[in-house]
Every structure is written in C-alpha cells, then in structure tokens.
C-alpha cells in the first residue's frame, strides 16, 4: 500500500464514479477521457492494494474498501475546497468565512444582535448565514456544508458536538376576539380542539406540536400550513385558527395585527436552542471565535 501515490484529481474522479455508478459517467463529470479515467482507477486500486469496485453487467458498485475510501475522499476534497476558499479570502483581505446555518427562531429572536456584535469585534471575518429547518441544519453540518448550526432541541444530532445557545418560550397566538383571548396562561390541551395554523411538517416546531398533541391522545387539527412566522400570524388574524409560536419572535407582529399571545404552561413550551459543530477541535479559528461568541450568551 502506497498512499503517497494518491492525488486529488484521482480522488475527485473516484468520488464521481461512486456517485454515478459508472466509470464513463464519472469521467464525464471529471472532464477526463474514459481511457484516462480507467487508468486512474486502476492506479488507485494499486495504491491502496485492494479492489475498489465490483464490476458487473449493470455497472459497478464500490467494495468495502471502496466505501471506506469514498468516506475519506469526501472529507479530503471538502477540506481542500475549504482551504481554497480560505486562501482566496486571505488574498482579498478577509481572515475567514464562517458558514452559519440557523433555524427561523434563532434568526428572528437572537442572531441579529449577536452577529452584529461579533462583526464589530471581528471585521475581517465574514459570516454567511442561511435559514433552514433544524433537520436540514444538522445534515448540513454533518456533511461539512456548514461550519456551525443552530437548531431546536429534540432534533436528532448524533455525530455533532452540542452546546447550549438560548432558550425560547412558546405561546399560543389567537385573535383578539377569540374565546381564549382573555386567559393569562393555559396548557395547550385547552386549545387542542381549535383549528391550528402550523409551519410546514418538516420543521421542529410543527413536529413538537404534533408529538405533544398525540401524547395527550388527541389529534392536531391543522387547518393550514405556511412557511413563516409572519404568514402564521396573518392567518390567525384572518380567523383561520390559533398558532403556537416563540414569544419574542412574534411580539411585534402580535401587536401590529391586534392579536393576543398567551403563555403556555406546558414543560415542552420552553425550548432549548443548540449550537452544533462536527468537531470543535478541528474547527477553523475564525469559526471557533464565532462559536465562543454565540455560546457566551447561553
């Protein structure tokens, strides 16, 4: 075995072949002639001392050794891409770029002030912020597409290093003339018989509400699903149902639309937002600075 014979072009070709299931398709994706691609795959197999593919009439599939190499090749190529991007930023006067993926609750309640404070203290570090669902955020960090993720607790996050970020409080939002509008607080069981305006099914908030309603032996009466807190409040104002939302995220909307927000007494109505990274020790210094800054307010 001579791993020093491995090169980035061959590893990139190998990854294309694994994903496409064909040397000819992999060669096309890698901009190589089929003959040259076949030679590179053979050289890779000689370098690792094991067959990387099983060849059959329907194409090729990776062997156990091939799957192992594919995992490491993905990580190596990802690191090379990050290195290229970081060096480009250095040439442009930017110390580093931190890729932060966060859910709507974090973005609407806490991140604007946190990011602004960090940017003032670290003007040479650029933050690329994307808003996604909690499950998508975890997957993005695991796959190396994001450096840092912020998402709700209860999101499966095996393989990530987790730290607390903030806690938010869920409230019931109702129209001003609703039967529950004068309540100072209540358990969600008292609202479970009303139509509900919900976020889309894949969001952590929608999944939490569904799970807790089923745990009470009830069925959640979802009348409409929308994609934002703003749209949820608009639907509630139109009389299409009640909604469960983070208190601080919708306070201004509730006031402007003449809605009422009622604190929920259920234990699950207090949510922990978490910071997740793949490996804290290997995180680039500029991303680690951002993690430390975000975690300081926990």
Secondary structure, 3 states (H helix, E strand, C coil): CCHHHCCHHHHHHHHHHHHHCCHHHHHHHCCCCHHHHHHHHHHHHHHHCCCCEEEECCEEEECHHHHHHHHHHHHHHHHHHHHHHHHHHHHCCCCEEEEEEECHHHHHHHHHHHHHHHHHHCCCEEEEEEECCHHHHHHHHHCCCCCEEEEECCCCCCCCEEEEEEEEEEEEEEECCCCCCCCCEECHHHHCCCCEEEECCCCHHHHHHHHHHHHCCCCCCEEEEECCHHHHHHHHHCCCCEEEEEHHHHHHHHHHCCEEEEEECCHHHEEEEEEEECCCCCCCHHHHHHHHHHHCCC
